Amino acid sequence: MTAHHLQVLVGAEPFMGMIREALRSGEFRPLPVRERLIPKPGSLKKRRLGIPTVADRVVQASLKLVLEPIFEADFHPCSFGFRPRRRAQDAIADIHLLTSKSYEWILEADIEACFDSIDHAALMARVRRRVGDKRVLSLVKAFLKAGILTETGSREDTHTGTPQGGILSPLLANIALSALDDFAQHAWQTAMSTKGLRAKRRRHGQPNWRLVRYADDCAPRALKGAPM
């Protein structure tokens, strides 16, 4: 049922009131997302999208309003995808800036099926570090476990991943991938943050590198003459 149909048949205010009451009573349960397979540009493979119901999109949008400011306070500057006031052009500009500072070797990487393969237990562990409200945690987990209604009409359980197409999924993916950002930031602060440390690594044939990440695409860079 589309948002237009709901507005005509039920009305926006009564519909929102029903969602509010279901959330307050703890009776709200997300429905399986609707599968849509779309072609990947330049590839024979298809990308799986999961389209939530209108009610689920409303709740996901509300959850995002609550969760995003909390995790934005922790995210590192090397992350550019699916974040407020950040875009792909900013990631490209960061790469250009660092290549002007002797970072000449660039390694481009893409995490295969990133959204589909995110581990639920690991993701929820990272969410729990910053969120203590059990109702919020329960809702996030319920969306992860909502399942998929495939294009053939069958129902599939979701044991991993967060479906592309959901409002909350990009934020959840960033929370999961922030583990990579934490690793890169720790490596920089402990081993490469000063000229002396970087010079020492070069003398030992070790690379000095930085990370730029846009969603599940990332580009580690090394200094000229230092092997990856």
C-alpha positions, -999 to 999 in steps of 0.1 A, spaced: 0 0 0 15 33 -10 16 65 10 -10 80 -13 -34 51 -7 -29 54 31 -36 91 31 -68 86 11 -81 56 29 -69 63 65 -56 98 66 -22 110 77 -30 119 113 -49 87 121 -22 66 104 6 83 125 -15 79 156 -18 41 150 20 39 146 26 60 177 3 38 198 18 6 185 53 18 194 42 29 229 25 -4 236 54 -24 222 31 -41 197 49 -27 166 65 -53 144 82 -45 111 71 -65 81 94 -82 56 110 -59 30 99 -63 -6 127 -75 -28 136 -57 -60 166 -68 -81 181 -40 -102 210 -43 -127 244 -31 -116 260 -5 -140 286 -22 -161 279 -56 -147 258 -87 -154 251 -89 -116 221 -75 -99 218 -54 -68 192 -65 -42 171 -37 -28 147 -42 1 117 -18 1 101 -14 36 64 -7 40 52 29 45 47 23 83 82 8 86 97 37 67 81 62 91 95 43 121 129 40 105 130 77 97 122 84 134 149 61 146 174 78 123 165 112 138 174 97 172 204 77 163 223 97 137 234 126 160 246 101 186 269 83 162 279 114 142 297 125 173 319 94 170 324 90 133 358 99 119 365 125 92 377 98 68 341 87 63 321 105 37 292 83 26 256 86 39 265 114 63 250 149 67 268 177 47 292 152 32 292 138 -4 313 119 -29 330 152 -41 343 158 -6 360 123 -6 375 131 -40 388 164 -28 404 147 2 422 123 -21 434 152 -42 446 171 -11 466 141 2 481 134 -32 495 169 -32 513 160 0 534 132 -14 508 104 -10 512 89 -45 502 53 -43 464 47 -42 447 14 -35 410 13 -43 389 -13 -25 352 -22 -25 337 -45 1 317 -72 -17 280 -74 -9 286 -51 21 250 -44 30 240 -81 26 268 -95 47 269 -72 78 270 -94 109 240 -86 131 257 -95 164 287 -73 157 266 -44 145 243 -46 176 273 -47 198 285 -14 184 250 1 187 248 -9 224 280 9 232 262 42 226 225 34 231 211 21 263 174 24 256 161 -12 253 131 -2 232 154 15 206 177 -15 206 148 -39 202 134 -19 172 168 -18 155 172 -56 159 136 -61 147 143 -43 114 175 -64 109 155 -96 114 123 -86 95 130 -109 66 126 -105 29 96 -111 6 113 -122 -26 102 -113 -61 88 -149 -65 66 -144 -34 85 -165 -10 96 -154 25 133 -155 35 147 -149 70 175 -124 73 205 -137 94 229 -111 81 229 -78 64 207 -47 64 186 -42 32 196 -15 8 165 6 2 157 12 39 160 46 54 179 33 84 203 10 65 229 35 54 234 47 90 236 11 102 262 3 75 282 33 86 281 21 122 294 -13 111 321 1 89 332 26 115 352 -3 129 375 1 98 377 38 105 386 32 141 414 9 130 428 35 105 426 63 131 444 42 157 471 32 133 476 69 123 477 82 159 501 55 172 524 50 143 523 79 118 511 111 135 545 128 135 572 135 109 596 115 130 574 84 131 567 86 94 604 90 86 612 60 108 586 39 89 601 49 55 636 39 67 622 5 75 603 2 42 569 6 57 542 27 41 526 58 56 490 57 47 456 74 52 421 61 46 392 77 27 359 58 28 327 65 9 301 39 20 318 5 13 343 20 -12 376 30 3 410 42 -9 441 37 14 471 56 1 508 51 7 538 74 4 559 72 -27 587 46 -24 571 27 5 556 -7 -4 520 -15 5 
